[in-house]
């Protein structure tokens, strides 16, 4: 049985208000992810001013259901005003560690 992995990196635009809004949305979306059906884990990690999220899911359908609902959906409605980023989703045989997932994100992520 494999897993579905999602790695995102978001760079907020400058400004205290935008950063506050980013964190408000982020904390709500993380709380949602941690309790979402099919979620196996959530890791947050900043790297050089880019805020990364690594989530692991039982399957891609569970991840997509999360993305299209609740706090995550609301965050995505105005995310371009808050900054920009890159994302990568992929199937894996086992849950990757941070370094492995981040290295793959660096090579393969696409702009959103």
Buried (B, 14 or more C-beta within 10 A) or exposed (E): EEBBBBBBBBBBEEEEEBBEBBEEBBEBBBEBBEEBEBBEEBBEEEEEEBBBBBBBBBBBEBBBBBBEEBBBEBBBEEBEEBBBBBBBBBEBEEBBEEEBBBEBBEEEBEEE
